[in-house]
Amino acid sequence: MQIITDIKQMQEIGNNWSNSQTIGFVPTMGYFHKGHLSLVAEANKNCDITVVSIFVNPSQFGPNEDFSSYPRDLQRDLELLNQYKVDYVFNPTPDQMYPAGYKTWINVEELSSILCGASRPGHFRGVATVITKLINIIKPSLMFMGEKDFQQIVVLQTMLKDLNFHTQIHPCPIIREADGLAMSSRNVYLNSEQRQQALCLSLAIKQAQEQYKQGIDDPQILKKNASDLIIRAGGRIDYIKFVDSVSLQEVKQAKDDTRILLAVFIGKTRLIDNAALGSY
């Protein structure tokens, strides 16, 4: 496992391998949990070369968000990656990725301004820009991303298609704790009481799936019931939406592939989760 910090060196490596080998890329902000590592394992299974980036991207954080406090532990991350076949770890600095005078940004219209984009203006501009840069540097065939960030996958799939990239996204299932909480680096912000409260996200999803299975296909009814459950648990709702899995537009009648997407504040920590209604 080689640790690369220089963009030009990583570019040369990507150019050398991309003509003869399939490169699997796992973009991360580090502080790994089992969800991240499941992406690495999937890249190992599907590709000849595995590249993992560790870069806390400042451009996807708003002015009052947690960029400075976002959990970081590079040595721990590298020790965890040693358990897998990782050929390269790309760990650039913000100054390299966004040098003085940087002026170019990628914006995927419409999809970036709804759901998490409405709550976090500019977030997906930062995500789309850094992923464009990373793909241009690494030249991967496949990019492995977790479905917990479902909107992110849809935004980036649209970007890759619109800009004629050859890289394709390989979506991977959400990895959950034994009690159902979706794994997230931000879970470390929760105290023990909040950790219990946070279960309301997965419980609300499970409830919606069960009620849909029983024949309730009105999103407004499903939304109210999910909202009631979350509020009783002490969560503060950012949004609960039942959307088409391709367009992310709200639906008037739920179907098996309708996606329930939710964002909830537990204390000051904003958590997201999602699932297809028919995937119970």
MOFENPE-V681977 format. One record per residue. N is the residue number from 1. SS is DSSP state (A for helix, B for strand, O for the rest). OMEGA is omega as a letter, one per 20 degrees, with the letter a starting at -180 (none if undefined). Layout:
n=N ss=SS omega=OMEGA
n=N ss=SS omega=OMEGA
This chain:
n=1 ss=O omega=r
n=2 ss=B omega=r
n=3 ss=B omega=a
n=4 ss=B omega=r
n=5 ss=O omega=a
n=6 ss=O omega=a
n=7 ss=A omega=a
n=8 ss=A omega=r
n=9 ss=A omega=r
n=10 ss=A omega=r
n=11 ss=A omega=r
n=12 ss=A omega=r
n=13 ss=A omega=r
n=14 ss=A omega=r
n=15 ss=A omega=a
n=16 ss=A omega=a
n=17 ss=A omega=a
n=18 ss=A omega=r
n=19 ss=O omega=a
n=20 ss=O omega=a
n=21 ss=O omega=r
n=22 ss=O omega=a
n=23 ss=B omega=r
n=24 ss=B omega=a
n=25 ss=B omega=r
n=26 ss=B omega=r
n=27 ss=B omega=a
n=28 ss=B omega=r
n=29 ss=O omega=r
n=30 ss=O omega=a
n=31 ss=O omega=a
n=32 ss=O omega=r
n=33 ss=O omega=a
n=34 ss=A omega=r
n=35 ss=A omega=r
n=36 ss=A omega=a
n=37 ss=A omega=r
n=38 ss=A omega=r
n=39 ss=A omega=r
n=40 ss=A omega=r
n=41 ss=A omega=r
n=42 ss=A omega=r
n=43 ss=A omega=r
n=44 ss=A omega=a
n=45 ss=A omega=a
n=46 ss=A omega=a
n=47 ss=O omega=r
n=48 ss=O omega=a
n=49 ss=B omega=r
n=50 ss=B omega=r
n=51 ss=B omega=r
n=52 ss=B omega=r
n=53 ss=B omega=r
n=54 ss=B omega=a
n=55 ss=O omega=r
n=56 ss=O omega=a
n=57 ss=O omega=a
n=58 ss=A omega=a
n=59 ss=A omega=r
n=60 ss=A omega=r
n=61 ss=O omega=r
n=62 ss=O omega=a
n=63 ss=O omega=a
n=64 ss=O omega=a
n=65 ss=O omega=a
n=66 ss=O omega=a
n=67 ss=O omega=a
n=68 ss=O omega=a
n=69 ss=O omega=a
n=70 ss=O omega=a
n=71 ss=O omega=a
n=72 ss=O omega=r
n=73 ss=O omega=a
n=74 ss=A omega=a
n=75 ss=A omega=r
n=76 ss=A omega=r
n=77 ss=A omega=a
n=78 ss=A omega=r
n=79 ss=A omega=r
n=80 ss=A omega=r
n=81 ss=A omega=r
n=82 ss=O omega=r
n=83 ss=O omega=a
n=84 ss=O omega=r
n=85 ss=O omega=r
n=86 ss=O omega=a
n=87 ss=O omega=a
n=88 ss=B omega=r
n=89 ss=B omega=r
n=90 ss=B omega=a
n=91 ss=O omega=a
n=92 ss=O omega=r
n=93 ss=O omega=r
n=94 ss=A omega=a
n=95 ss=A omega=r
n=96 ss=A omega=a
n=97 ss=A omega=r
n=98 ss=O omega=a
n=99 ss=O omega=r
n=100 ss=O omega=a
n=101 ss=O omega=a
n=102 ss=O omega=a
n=103 ss=O omega=a
n=104 ss=O omega=a
n=105 ss=O omega=r
n=106 ss=O omega=r
n=107 ss=O omega=r
n=108 ss=O omega=a
n=109 ss=O omega=r
n=110 ss=O omega=a
n=111 ss=O omega=a
n=112 ss=O omega=a
n=113 ss=O omega=a
n=114 ss=O omega=r
n=115 ss=O omega=a
n=116 ss=A omega=r
n=117 ss=A omega=r
n=118 ss=A omega=a
n=119 ss=A omega=a
n=120 ss=O omega=a
n=121 ss=O omega=r
n=122 ss=O omega=a
n=123 ss=A omega=a
n=124 ss=A omega=r
n=125 ss=A omega=r
n=126 ss=A omega=r
n=127 ss=A omega=a
n=128 ss=A omega=a
n=129 ss=A omega=a
n=130 ss=A omega=r
n=131 ss=A omega=r
n=132 ss=A omega=r
n=133 ss=A omega=a
n=134 ss=A omega=r
n=135 ss=A omega=r
n=136 ss=A omega=a
n=137 ss=A omega=a
n=138 ss=A omega=r
n=139 ss=O omega=a
n=140 ss=O omega=r
n=141 ss=O omega=a
n=142 ss=B omega=r
n=143 ss=B omega=a
n=144 ss=B omega=a
n=145 ss=B omega=a
n=146 ss=B omega=a
n=147 ss=A omega=r
n=148 ss=A omega=r
n=149 ss=A omega=a
n=150 ss=A omega=r
n=151 ss=A omega=r
n=152 ss=A omega=r
n=153 ss=A omega=a
n=154 ss=A omega=r
n=155 ss=A omega=a
n=156 ss=A omega=r
n=157 ss=A omega=r
n=158 ss=A omega=r
n=159 ss=A omega=a
n=160 ss=A omega=r
n=161 ss=A omega=a
n=162 ss=A omega=a
n=163 ss=O omega=r
n=164 ss=O omega=r
n=165 ss=O omega=r
n=166 ss=O omega=r
n=167 ss=O omega=r
n=168 ss=B omega=r
n=169 ss=B omega=r
n=170 ss=B omega=a
n=171 ss=B omega=a
n=172 ss=B omega=a
n=173 ss=O omega=r
n=174 ss=O omega=r
n=175 ss=O omega=a
n=176 ss=B omega=r
n=177 ss=O omega=a
n=178 ss=O omega=a
n=179 ss=O omega=r
n=180 ss=O omega=a
n=181 ss=O omega=r
n=182 ss=B omega=a
n=183 ss=O omega=a
n=184 ss=O omega=r
n=185 ss=A omega=a
n=186 ss=A omega=r
n=187 ss=A omega=a
n=188 ss=A omega=r
n=189 ss=A omega=a
n=190 ss=O omega=r
n=191 ss=O omega=a
n=192 ss=A omega=r
n=193 ss=A omega=r
n=194 ss=A omega=r
n=195 ss=A omega=r
n=196 ss=A omega=r
n=197 ss=A omega=a
n=198 ss=O omega=r
n=199 ss=A omega=a
n=200 ss=A omega=r
n=201 ss=A omega=a
n=202 ss=A omega=r
n=203 ss=A omega=r
n=204 ss=A omega=r
n=205 ss=A omega=a
n=206 ss=A omega=r
n=207 ss=A omega=r
n=208 ss=A omega=r
n=209 ss=A omega=a
n=210 ss=A omega=r
n=211 ss=A omega=r
n=212 ss=A omega=r
n=213 ss=A omega=r
n=214 ss=O omega=r
n=215 ss=O omega=r
n=216 ss=O omega=a
n=217 ss=O omega=r
n=218 ss=O omega=a
n=219 ss=A omega=a
n=220 ss=A omega=r
n=221 ss=A omega=r
n=222 ss=A omega=a
n=223 ss=A omega=a
n=224 ss=A omega=a
n=225 ss=A omega=r
n=226 ss=A omega=r
n=227 ss=A omega=r
n=228 ss=A omega=a
n=229 ss=A omega=a
n=230 ss=A omega=a
n=231 ss=A omega=r
n=232 ss=A omega=a
n=233 ss=A omega=r
n=234 ss=O omega=r
n=235 ss=O omega=r
n=236 ss=B omega=a
n=237 ss=B omega=r
n=238 ss=B omega=r
n=239 ss=B omega=r
n=240 ss=B omega=a
n=241 ss=B omega=r
n=242 ss=B omega=a
n=243 ss=B omega=r
n=244 ss=O omega=a
n=245 ss=O omega=r
n=246 ss=O omega=a
n=247 ss=O omega=a
n=248 ss=O omega=r
n=249 ss=O omega=a
n=250 ss=B omega=a
n=251 ss=O omega=r
n=252 ss=O omega=r
n=253 ss=O omega=a
n=254 ss=O omega=r
n=255 ss=O omega=a
n=256 ss=O omega=a
n=257 ss=O omega=r
n=258 ss=O omega=a
n=259 ss=B omega=r
n=260 ss=B omega=r
n=261 ss=B omega=r
n=262 ss=B omega=r
n=263 ss=B omega=a
n=264 ss=B omega=r
n=265 ss=B omega=r
n=266 ss=B omega=a
n=267 ss=O omega=r
n=268 ss=O omega=a
n=269 ss=B omega=r
n=270 ss=B omega=a
n=271 ss=B omega=r
n=272 ss=B omega=r
n=273 ss=B omega=r
n=274 ss=B omega=r
n=275 ss=B omega=r
n=276 ss=B omega=a
n=277 ss=O omega=a
n=278 ss=O omega=a
n=279 ss=O omega=a
n=280 ss=O omega=none
